[in-house]
Amino acid sequence: MTRGNHGPGGLRLAEVLAAAGLDEPAQACFYLVFLDVVLGRAHREVHGDPATPERNAGIFEAARASSAAPTLKALVPHLRAVTADEVFDAEFDMLVGAIHAARRQ
C-alpha cells in the first residue's frame, strides 16, 4: 500500500487506459482518479478507515438536528445501512462508466 501508485501494477495502469482508447488528457485524469478511488480506498481500509457509520457520525448528527435538511434527515437510517463494499462498488462503477463515456466522446 505504500507504493501502489508507483509499483508495477500502478505503472501498468497507464498502458491499460491507453489501450482503452482514451486520449492522453483523459488517460492522465483517469489514472489519478483510479489511484484516488481504488488505491485510496484500499489504503483507508488497511488503516482502519472504511466508510463506516462512525466516520459519518457528524453528517448523521447534523441531519438529525437540522430542519433545513428534511430529505437528508429521512435518509439517515439508509445511510447507516450502506456498507463500505457498496460504496466501493458504486465508486468503481462510476469510474468505469466515466471512462466509457470519455471513450465515446
Protein Blocks (a to p, Z undefined) as FASTA:
>chain_A
ZZmmmmmklmmmmmmmmmnopafklmmmmmmmmmmmmmmmmmmmmnopacdfklmmmmmm
mmmmpmklmmlmmmmmmmmmpcfklmmmmmmmmmmmmmmmmmmZZ
